[in-house]
């Protein structure tokens, strides 16, 4: 083909002429790579948004020694970030329609670096606790606004892949955040650890600026419903109430497991070092693979059977946590992680399908209940751990998971919504790298 013909073909395409077979082939070849790259960026942004949330759990023994307090007191302080996240989840749900999503995400991540840095200088437990609450407010604001922005900027085909990528990034943050925190603390000390995470916070803001600038919001329909009216409607929905309670139970169990197991790991008979504690969190690796498969499981098995299966996997792992050797403990932690992350993916998807109005506020209520469960779980199980030990703590975790299993029978979507529940969670091929 001569240059003049190429120019003519390019002009025709630019003017709206039908693309040639070669142009269509190139477009098809580019689409999977572009989708994979976009998903990788979304996952990375999710990672940088919540990497601070659970990273400090890996250094709980070091923090306990530094502040000279009990494991329960230090664990409550570390997990106080969930209090900030619960409060911010409700607040953002009420006012999110007045906020610029993109600017809110960027500013929240920049502000997150401030309390993260100040943690290196916290003189006492009260200051440490308040700074963790401030971190939670910033993280939840960025988290909630990002989810809203992804929904507004993604087509129906892209939405499932975008959310699957975001969930996967959150799971990865649980793994890498803990490992980085343990490694930096072991080699350079506690202060250096918080400085390192402040740098990650700024990097997250930079990535948000680049990524969200490239994603243009789609025109949304007007929503004139009162936020308080929508919340009242959600609280009269039995299926949603059950789902909110399930979210509470899931993080209650998750935090109870992965907070207090740190003290078990560094004491006899296991007695592993701080660096090894960080490596223990490789147990999250299988969850990075299994969590995005929730949609496939729902399509094949149904929503409630999938949820029950996830909770049963977590329950099976609990007895292994009481063994006196490391391999069964690691196997137990792996099963608890896979089960709770999978159950969380199912419950999160259910909220949007069961809500009859203003899904944003429904998600805010779910997140508030979810993070509230983490805070309450940390407080209650901390007292149990201090008074009666790890075995009693594991019994408490089993009880709350059993409650979630019972509540799962209430996850019934109205008939006019049931048909679309599984496709909403179904990841799109080519959208995950």
N, C-alpha and C positions, 0 to 999 in steps of 0.2 A: 504493500500500500504506500502511495506517494505521500509526502508531507502535506500537500494540499488537500488530499483526501482525509488525512488524519484531522487537519484543522476543520474541515467541513463537518466531519463526524462529531468532533468536540462541540462545534457551534450548535449542531442539531440537538445534541443531548442537553446542552445548556439552555436551549430555547424550549425544551419540554418535549423533544422528539423521543420516540420509544428507544430505550437502551438497546445496544447490540448484544448478541449472545456473549461476546467476549467481556463486555462491561458487566453483564449480569453475573458471569462466572467469577470475575474479580470481586464483585460485591459479596457474593456468597462465601468466598474464601476469606474475606476480611471480617465478616460478621462474627464467627466464633472467636477469633483472636481479640477483636474489640470487646466482645462480651466478657471474655476471660480477664482481660486487662481491667475493665471496669469493675468486675467483681473483686479482683485482687485489691484494687484501690479502696473499695468500700469496706472490705474485710480489714485492711490495714487501718483505716480510719476508725472502725469499731474498736480495734485493738488499742489504739492510742487514746480513745475516749475513756475506757474503763480499766486501763491497765493498773491504775492505782488502787482499785477497789479491794482486791483480795491479795495483792502482792505482800502487804505487811504481815499477813498471816504466816508466811514462811519464816519470819524473823521474830515471832512472838516470844520464844524463849530468851532471845537476846534483849528484847525490849523489856521483858519482865525483870530480868536481872538489872538492867540499866536504871529502871525507875523504882526497883525494890518493892514491887507490889505482888499481889496474888495473880495466878493465871486468869481467874475469873475477871478481876478488875482490869487487867491489861487487855484481855480479849474483848471486853465490852468497849473499851476505849478505841481499839483498832476497828471494831465493827460499827462504831458510831457513825461511820460514813453512810450506813444504810438508813439511819434516821434522817440525814440530810436528803438522801435520795427519795425517801418516802414523801417527805414534805414538798420537795421540788416537783415530784411527779404529779401531786394534786394541784399545785400552784400553776404549773405549766399547762395542765389540762384545762384550767379555768381561763387562762389569759392567752393561750397560744395563738388564737386567731388575730390577736393584736400585735404579735411579735413578728419581726422579719426573721424567718427561719435561718437563712444563711448567716446573717450577721450575728444572730443569737448563738449559733453553734461556735463560730470563730471566737467571739468575745468570751464565751463560757470556758473554752479550752485555754485561752490566754490567762484568764483569771484563775483557773485551776492551778497554774504554776506557782501562784503566790502562797496559798496555804501549804502546798507541797514543799516549797523551799523553807517556809517557816517551821515545819516539823523538825528540821535539823537543829533548831534552836529552842524547841519546846522545853521549858524549865521544869514542868511538872505534869502530872497525869491530866489535870483539868484542862490545861492549855492544849495538850496533845489531843484530847477528846474533842474540844471545840474546833480545832483545825481539821480533824477528820470529818466532822459534820459539814464544815465549809467545803471540803473536797467533794462530799456527797452531793451537795446542792449544785455545784458546778458540773459534775459528771452527769447527774440526772437531767439537768437542763439541756446539755449538749446531746445526750442520748435520745431524749424524747423529741427534741426538735429535728434531729437527724432522721429519725424514723418517719416523722411527718413529712419532711422534705423529700425523702426517697419516694414516699407514696405519691407526692404531688408531681414529681419529675419523671416517674417511670411509667411506661405504657403497661397495659394489662399483661402483656407477654413478659415484660422485664421485671415486674414487681416481685414475683416469687423468687427469682434469682437474686434480686437485690437484697431482699430480706434474709434469704438463706446465707448470702455472703456476710451480711452484718452479724447474724447469729454465730456463724463460724468464727468471725473475728473476735467476738466476745468470749467464746470458748478458748480460743488461742491465748487471749489475754490472761486467763486463769492459769494457764501453764507457764507461758514465758515470763509473765510478771513475777510469779513466785520464784522461778529459777534465777532471774536477774537479781531480784531482791536478795535472795540468799547468797548468791555469788559475790555481789558488790559488798554486802555487809561483812561477809567472811574475809574478804581481802582488804577492804578499805575502811570499814566501820559504818556505823549507823548514819552519821551525817552525810557521808558520800552517797549512801543509798538514796536519800531523799533529794539530793542535788541531781542525781542521775534521772530520777523520775520527773523532776521539774523540766529537764531538757526534753524528755519525751512529750510532756504536755505541750510545750511550745511547738515541737515538731507536729503534733496533732493539729494545732491551730493552723500551721502553715499548709498542711495537706488539705484541711477543710477549705481553706481559701482557694486553693488550686482546683480541687475536685468539684466543690459546690458551685464555683463560678462557671464551670463547663456544663452544668445541668440546669436547664431552664424549666421553671415550674409550668405545668400545664394549667389551662384555665379551669378553675374549680367552680362548682355551682355554689350559689349563695346559701348560707346556713344561718337562719335567723332564730333558731331555737335558743332559749336561755340555757347557759351552761349549768346553772343550778337545777333547772328543770330536767335537763338530760341526766344529770347525776341521780336525781330522785327517781327517774324512770329506771335507770340501771339497777338501783338498789331494790326495786320491786320485781326484778327479773330473777327468778329462782336459779336458773342455769348460770347466770352471771355471778350471783352471790356464791354459788358452789365453786365456780372457777376462781373467784377472788380468794376464797378460803384455801383452795388447792395451792395457789401461788404462795400464800402465807406458809403453808406446810412444807412446800418444796425448799424454800430458802432456809426455813427453820432447820430442816434436816441437813441441808448442804453445809451451812455454816457450822452447825453443831459437829458435823463430821470433820470438816477440813480445818477447823480452828483448833479443837482440843487434841486431835491426833498428833499435832506438832509436839506437844508435851510428852506424849506417849513414845514418840519416835526417839527423843533425845534422852529418855530415861531407860534404865535396865528393865527388861532384858534386851531391848533392841539397841539402845544407846548409840545411835549414829550421830555423825558430826553435822554442823550447820550446813556445810556445802552439800552433804548427802541428802539433807532434808529438802533442799531445793530440787535435787535430781529426782526425789520421790514423786514430784508432781508431773513427771512424764506419764503418770497414770491418766492424765487428761488427753493424751494423744488419741486413743481410740474414739473419744467423744467428738473430736474434730471431724472424724470420718462418719460416725453414726448419726450425729444430730441433724445434718441436712437431709437425712433419709426419712424424716418424720412424715412428710407428705406421701411418699411411696407406701409407707406402712399403713397410713390411714386409708388410702385408696384400696389397698388389698384386704386389710383386716377390719376396718371400721374405726371410728374415733375412740369409742370407749374401750374396746379390746386393746387397741394400741396403747392407750394410757395405762390400763391395768398391767399390761406386759412391762412397760417401762418401770412402774413402781415396784413390781415383783422382782425385776432385775436388781434394783437398789436394795430391796429387803434381803435378797439372797446374799448380798455382799456383807451385810452387817455382822454375822457370826464370825466371819474371817478376820474382822478387825480385832478380835479378842485373842487371837493366836499369839504365842510367844516368839515367833520367828518372822522375819521380814517378808519372805515371798507370799505367804497367805494374806498378810496385811496389805501388801501391794495389790493383790488380786481383789481383795475386798474393796479397796479404795477405787479401783478401776470400775467395778460393777456399780458402786454407788454413784460415781461420776456419770457413767453412761446412762444409768437409769434416770437420775434427776435432770440432767441436761435434756434428755429425750422427752421426759414428761413436761418440762418447761416449754419446749418447742410446741408440743401438742396444745398445751393450755394457752399459750400466747396466740396461736392461730385461732383457737376457739373463741376468744374474746371478740374479735372482729366479726365473727359470724353470728354470735348470739346477741350482740348489741342491736337494738332496734332503732337507735338514733345516736348521733354524735359519737362515732367510734373513737375519736381522739380522747374524749373524757373517760370512756370505758377503759381504754388502755392506761390512762393516768391512774384510775382507781385500782386497776390490776397491779400496776407497778408499785403503787403505794402499799398495797396489801403484801405484795411480794417482799419488798424491802423491809416492811414492818415485821414480817415473819423472821427475817434475818436478825433484826435487832433483838426481838423477844427471845428467839432461840439462843442467841449468844448469852443473854442475861440469865435465862433459866438454866440452860445446860451448864453454864459456868458455875452456878451455885451447886448443881448436882455433881459436877466434876470435883469441885473442891471438897464437898462433904462426903461423897460416896465413891468417887473414882470413875475410871473410864468405863467399866462394865455397866454401871448404872446409867452413864451418859448414852451408851449405845442402846440400852433398853428404851430410854426416852426418845431417841431418834427413831427406833422401830415403831414406837407408839404413834408418833406424828405421821410417819409414812403410812401406817395402817389407816389412820383417819383420812389421809388423802385418797387412799384406795377406796374407802367407803364413799367419799364425796364424788368420786369419779362416776358413780352411777347416775349423778344428776347432770352430767354433761350431755344434754339432749338439745339439739338445735331444732327450732320450729321447722315444720315440713317445708315451708317455702324457702328456707335457707340451707337445709341439710344437703341438698344436691351440690352446692358449691363449696362445701367445707373442705373437702380433700383437695380439689384443684387449687385452692388458694394457697395451700401449703406446699404444693408440688413444685420442686425446683425445675427450672427450665434447662433442657440439655444445652450444654455449651456455655452456661452462665457461671459455672464454677470452674476455677482453674485446677 
